[in-house]
Amino acid sequence: MTDLTSSSAHVALTGSQPGGETQWIRSAADVSRLINSGDGARNNARIVVAIALGGVFLDAYDLGALAFGIKDVAREFNLTPTGTGMVASAITFGAIVGALIGGYLTDKIGRYRVFMADMFFFVVAALACAFAPNEYVLGGARFVMGLGVGIDLPVAMAFLAEFSRLRGKGNKAASVAMWCPTWYAAISISYLLVLLLYAVLPESHTGWLWRLILGFGAVPALIIIAIRSRYMSESPVWAANQGDLNGAAAILRSGWNINAQVAEDAAATPPQPARRASWRNYGALLRGVYLRRTLLATITSVASSFAYNAVAFGLPVIISSFFAQSMLTTILVSLALNLLFAFVGGVLAVRMVPRLGAWKMSVAGYACQCVALLGLALIGRPEGGQEAGVAIAMLALFLFGQGFGPGSHTMTFASLSYPTSLRGVGVGFNQTLMRGSSTVSLFLFPVLVAALGTGVFWVIFLAPLAGLLALLAIRWEPSGYDVDAEDFAGR
């Protein structure tokens, strides 16, 4: 049996002592059971869930920040629509590479080590963006930031899934869905920062706006690094799956306030992991029971990403085309739409998914988006205040449907369709394809808008329609299902 002092599992030091009845663990299944049924105080496990969302926050912050600055970037560097698309999509191209690497490393060397390393990408890239002398340096810096995003998402989703109970309020599906309101909160904060800088910067220096906003991203990244070093622990389920029961017990005591101890009759030689980390595990996602789950998670993620990135990144452009108004009006309307509809939808998703399930809510969300995009396509460029009001209402419906449905639950399907041994590569594979969709969306949006105008909504409409059809064809509900038990079957 592994000695605790040589355990590879990192344990956060909180200074608290667990109480209550001793819980004896003999296997990884016992560790999973304690987390799944945990009703007591979770101590810094709640903090771990919150910190796990830090990378999501920075990813969304960067998207919202550049959405307002892309016109100034294009003007400063004399970019064509193709060059603009290149700069906008560089971060998602980096995330494609990062997700593949991060998914493998998350399962291979553990959640904690990957989590502590990836945030440095954000710091370096944010500062490089702020001082970029040309579009090539800016695109390269955003690629590096994308590497951090891609590496961070698989491990973040693994933490959210493996530090939450199985059913009831705050269950695994609800914890994973928290990534969605976190995203919209970050978008809103970037809008508020834009509003603040827009108000204080002299008109002669408004060209600095995009540099200041992107550079500011290094500040929360440094804060997150400091907090993670203090509170983060290795996933107890991953540690137990590697045969490190002593390390898993220590994490349960520190992070969950569970008085867990390794039983004396636990196997002297811990069992081998259910599935060793390997690049070949990506192939396992396309075999057996996982094939249907992977198809559903992939199609819904790709569809959601394509539609949302086109609408969210283009929101300032869309609103300014609806109204011949100032930059201030565009900022305020964008902020209101995100807070009142996207963020509220995301919060409702977290609260309601334990009861309704991810499948039903995703169907409802995609249906809302189909209606909204059809409405926007039919309206085209509004003529008069009434049509403009309807168009804004359609944007609001789209964002609410995104927050309530696929925006929250595509990650649920990606994270909770696979057990611990496959979760890293499962999310990594999903993120690779989803980021590929984002790259195409962000690259094509400026080009399509230049060619089609508001007719671009007909193209975007095809994405939620595909997601809706996939859900109707494959009925898989991950919320409340003990997928980790698939690792322990027959052991």
RASULSUL-V577303 format. One record per residue. N is the residue number from 1. RES is the residue in one small letter. SS is DSSP state (hx for helix, st for strand, lp for the rest). Layout:
n->{N	N}
res->{RES	RES}
ss->{SS	SS}
//
This chain:
n->{1	2	3	4	5	6	7	8	9	10	11	12	13	14	15	16	17	18	19	20	21	22	23	24	25	26	27	28	29	30	31	32	33	34	35	36	37	38	39	40	41	42	43	44	45	46	47	48	49	50	51	52	53	54	55	56	57	58	59	60	61	62	63	64	65	66	67	68	69	70	71	72	73	74	75	76	77	78	79	80	81	82	83	84	85	86	87	88	89	90	91	92	93	94	95	96	97	98	99	100	101	102	103	104	105	106	107	108	109	110	111	112	113	114	115	116	117	118	119	120	121	122	123	124	125	126	127	128	129	130	131	132	133	134	135	136	137	138	139	140	141	142	143	144	145	146	147	148	149	150	151	152	153	154	155	156	157	158	159	160	161	162	163	164	165	166	167	168	169	170	171	172	173	174	175	176	177	178	179	180	181	182	183	184	185	186	187	188	189	190	191	192	193	194	195	196	197	198	199	200	201	202	203	204	205	206	207	208	209	210	211	212	213	214	215	216	217	218	219	220	221	222	223	224	225	226	227	228	229	230	231	232	233	234	235	236	237	238	239	240	241	242	243	244	245	246	247	248	249	250	251	252	253	254	255	256	257	258	259	260	261	262	263	264	265	266	267	268	269	270	271	272	273	274	275	276	277	278	279	280	281	282	283	284	285	286	287	288	289	290	291	292	293	294	295	296	297	298	299	300	301	302	303	304	305	306	307	308	309	310	311	312	313	314	315	316	317	318	319	320	321	322	323	324	325	326	327	328	329	330	331	332	333	334	335	336	337	338	339	340	341	342	343	344	345	346	347	348	349	350	351	352	353	354	355	356	357	358	359	360	361	362	363	364	365	366	367	368	369	370	371	372	373	374	375	376	377	378	379	380	381	382	383	384	385	386	387	388	389	390	391	392	393	394	395	396	397	398	399	400	401	402	403	404	405	406	407	408	409	410	411	412	413	414	415	416	417	418	419	420	421	422	423	424	425	426	427	428	429	430	431	432	433	434	435	436	437	438	439	440	441	442	443	444	445	446	447	448	449	450	451	452	453	454	455	456	457	458	459	460	461	462	463	464	465	466	467	468	469	470	471	472	473	474	475	476	477	478	479	480	481	482	483	484	485	486	487	488	489	490	491}
res->{m	t	d	l	t	s	s	s	a	h	v	a	l	t	g	s	q	p	g	g	e	t	q	w	i	r	s	a	a	d	v	s	r	l	i	n	s	g	d	g	a	r	n	n	a	r	i	v	v	a	i	a	l	g	g	v	f	l	d	a	y	d	l	g	a	l	a	f	g	i	k	d	v	a	r	e	f	n	l	t	p	t	g	t	g	m	v	a	s	a	i	t	f	g	a	i	v	g	a	l	i	g	g	y	l	t	d	k	i	g	r	y	r	v	f	m	a	d	m	f	f	f	v	v	a	a	l	a	c	a	f	a	p	n	e	y	v	l	g	g	a	r	f	v	m	g	l	g	v	g	i	d	l	p	v	a	m	a	f	l	a	e	f	s	r	l	r	g	k	g	n	k	a	a	s	v	a	m	w	c	p	t	w	y	a	a	i	s	i	s	y	l	l	v	l	l	l	y	a	v	l	p	e	s	h	t	g	w	l	w	r	l	i	l	g	f	g	a	v	p	a	l	i	i	i	a	i	r	s	r	y	m	s	e	s	p	v	w	a	a	n	q	g	d	l	n	g	a	a	a	i	l	r	s	g	w	n	i	n	a	q	v	a	e	d	a	a	a	t	p	p	q	p	a	r	r	a	s	w	r	n	y	g	a	l	l	r	g	v	y	l	r	r	t	l	l	a	t	i	t	s	v	a	s	s	f	a	y	n	a	v	a	f	g	l	p	v	i	i	s	s	f	f	a	q	s	m	l	t	t	i	l	v	s	l	a	l	n	l	l	f	a	f	v	g	g	v	l	a	v	r	m	v	p	r	l	g	a	w	k	m	s	v	a	g	y	a	c	q	c	v	a	l	l	g	l	a	l	i	g	r	p	e	g	g	q	e	a	g	v	a	i	a	m	l	a	l	f	l	f	g	q	g	f	g	p	g	s	h	t	m	t	f	a	s	l	s	y	p	t	s	l	r	g	v	g	v	g	f	n	q	t	l	m	r	g	s	s	t	v	s	l	f	l	f	p	v	l	v	a	a	l	g	t	g	v	f	w	v	i	f	l	a	p	l	a	g	l	l	a	l	l	a	i	r	w	e	p	s	g	y	d	v	d	a	e	d	f	a	g	r}
ss->{lp	lp	lp	hx	hx	hx	lp	lp	lp	lp	lp	lp	lp	lp	lp	lp	lp	lp	st	st	st	st	st	st	st	lp	lp	hx	hx	hx	hx	hx	hx	hx	hx	hx	lp	lp	lp	lp	lp	lp	lp	lp	hx	hx	hx	hx	hx	hx	hx	hx	lp	hx	hx	hx	hx	hx	hx	hx	hx	hx	hx	hx	hx	hx	hx	hx	hx	hx	hx	hx	hx	hx	hx	hx	lp	lp	lp	lp	hx	hx	hx	hx	hx	hx	hx	hx	hx	hx	hx	hx	hx	hx	hx	hx	hx	hx	hx	hx	hx	hx	hx	hx	hx	hx	hx	hx	lp	lp	hx	hx	hx	hx	hx	hx	hx	hx	hx	hx	hx	hx	hx	hx	hx	hx	hx	hx	hx	hx	lp	lp	lp	lp	hx	hx	hx	hx	hx	hx	hx	hx	hx	hx	hx	hx	hx	hx	hx	hx	hx	hx	hx	hx	hx	hx	hx	hx	hx	hx	hx	hx	lp	lp	st	lp	lp	lp	lp	lp	st	hx	hx	hx	hx	hx	hx	hx	hx	hx	hx	hx	hx	hx	hx	hx	hx	hx	hx	hx	hx	hx	hx	hx	hx	hx	hx	hx	hx	hx	lp	lp	hx	hx	hx	hx	hx	hx	hx	hx	hx	hx	hx	hx	hx	hx	hx	hx	hx	hx	hx	hx	hx	hx	hx	hx	hx	hx	hx	hx	hx	lp	lp	lp	lp	hx	hx	hx	hx	hx	hx	lp	lp	lp	hx	hx	hx	hx	hx	hx	hx	hx	hx	hx	hx	hx	lp	st	st	st	st	st	lp	lp	lp	lp	lp	lp	lp	lp	lp	lp	lp	lp	lp	lp	lp	lp	lp	lp	hx	hx	hx	hx	lp	lp	lp	lp	lp	hx	hx	hx	hx	hx	hx	hx	hx	hx	hx	hx	hx	hx	hx	hx	hx	hx	hx	hx	hx	hx	hx	hx	hx	lp	hx	hx	hx	hx	hx	hx	hx	hx	lp	lp	lp	lp	hx	hx	hx	hx	hx	hx	hx	hx	hx	hx	hx	hx	hx	hx	hx	hx	hx	hx	hx	hx	hx	hx	hx	hx	hx	hx	hx	hx	hx	hx	lp	hx	hx	hx	hx	hx	hx	hx	hx	hx	hx	hx	hx	hx	hx	hx	hx	hx	hx	hx	hx	hx	hx	lp	lp	lp	lp	lp	hx	hx	hx	hx	hx	hx	hx	hx	hx	hx	hx	hx	hx	hx	hx	hx	hx	hx	hx	hx	lp	hx	hx	hx	hx	hx	hx	hx	hx	hx	hx	hx	lp	lp	lp	hx	hx	hx	hx	hx	hx	hx	hx	hx	hx	hx	hx	hx	hx	hx	hx	hx	hx	hx	hx	hx	hx	hx	hx	hx	hx	hx	hx	hx	hx	hx	hx	hx	hx	hx	hx	hx	hx	hx	hx	hx	hx	hx	hx	hx	hx	hx	hx	hx	hx	hx	hx	hx	hx	lp	lp	lp	lp	lp	lp	lp	lp	lp	lp	lp	hx	hx	hx	hx	lp	lp	lp}
//
